[in-house]
Amino acid sequence: MSWAAFSVIEVIANPKFGAKRIGYLAASQSFSETTDVIMLITNLIRKVCLSLLQVWRSILTLC
Amino acid sequence: MLGEVFICSICVWRISPYLRTKWQIAVVHFSTVLWRPWSSFSGDRACTRVMSSGLKKAQQAASSIADTIAGALSFQKSLTDLVRGIRNNKGSESAYISQCISEIKQELRNEDKKVKMIAVQKLTYVRVLLPSSRFSPLSPYPTYTLVLPLPSLCFVILLSLTPHVILLLLLSLTIATNERLRHVLGCLFRD
């Protein structure tokens, strides 16, 4: 699944939370220490964590 | 008018990998025919503009339209379809899964976000089935076992008893399970 790593990141960059969740699951299943594009995800997660509204919305979605 | 027909044909040509049967192709043809009179008021001028700006731009527009149509009408297999297909093709799962993966590879190149999302979801499911995955049925790692409600039931019964009885029960349990302790106690009582 290493050939689809960038597509996974594109799915994570989707503003919808449902897409993000699918992307995170795919990343946790397929990424390893040798994946090159893993640095892009840290930035995306930082952006999500900085926007509190998004976090609350996602928590509400999970509840 | 000619430009419209051209764009419609490119649309149908772009969608055709997503279509499975002939009647679906017929439905798309019919819908493009229905769509034509509505757009003919402003369509001719727009089409001539698209034609003049070049073949590549027209193809791009047609492909984006085709992507959105394919995403909206969901000619794409969903995760449920994939699971059902694997169950239906019992015995020839590997051929079916490799065919699905080649479809997924095409869908990942798609511009539409929803199509890409579902493709990644299907790919994750296929990835999890691999023996190298932790959650696989063929996994070499220890997998999670089914937890029965029996221990929690025992705990509730234990809590309802008095502390002395609990201590006695625990002591007897430890003696019963620990062989060395049982041996020592047996020696003590024999003497």
Contacts between the chains, C-beta under 8 A, distances in Angstrom:
chain1	res1	chain2	res2	distance
A	1	B	123	6.1
A	1	B	124	7.9
A	1	B	127	4.8
A	4	B	104	8.0
A	4	B	108	6.0
A	4	B	120	6.9
A	4	B	123	5.7
A	7	B	108	4.6
A	7	B	116	6.1
A	7	B	119	7.3
A	7	B	120	5.9
A	8	B	120	5.7
A	10	B	113	8.0
A	10	B	116	6.4
A	11	B	113	7.8
A	11	B	116	6.1
A	11	B	117	5.3
A	11	B	120	4.9
A	14	B	113	5.6
A	14	B	117	6.7
A	18	B	117	7.8
A	19	B	113	6.9
A	19	B	117	4.7
A	22	B	117	5.7
A	22	B	120	6.0
A	22	B	121	4.9
A	22	B	124	7.3
A	23	B	117	7.8
A	23	B	120	6.5
A	25	B	124	5.8
A	26	B	120	5.1
A	26	B	121	7.5
A	26	B	123	6.9
A	26	B	124	4.4
A	26	B	127	7.8
A	29	B	124	5.5
A	29	B	127	5.5
A	29	B	128	6.2
A	29	B	133	7.0
A	30	B	124	7.3
A	30	B	127	5.8
